[in-house]
Amino acid sequence: MAREEIKGLRTERDRLRTAMQQQLGHQLDQISNRGLIERIAELTEANRKLEQEVTKLRPLVSHAQELERDLAAARTSLRQMIREGSPR
């Protein structure tokens, strides 16, 4: 009879141990997930701000490219004028 009781207690102990391990694992997952969720929120906000900056800077970049083309054309024109004006 004592052996049966010991066997039952061991079975219950193993069941409780497994349940506790699962619960601790679940708690660790929640802690890890919480940190990841917070990091994702931070990165999403940073990405939103960067997209706003890109939207603001896009017209400036376009204008700068236009100015570069104008400058290149002016240089080409100036070189041509210098060649035409210099004595041969």
PyMOL commands that set and color helices and strands:
alter all, ss='L'
color gray80, all
select helices_A, chain A and resi 2-85
alter helices_A, ss='H'
color red, helices_A
deselect
rebuild
show_as cartoon
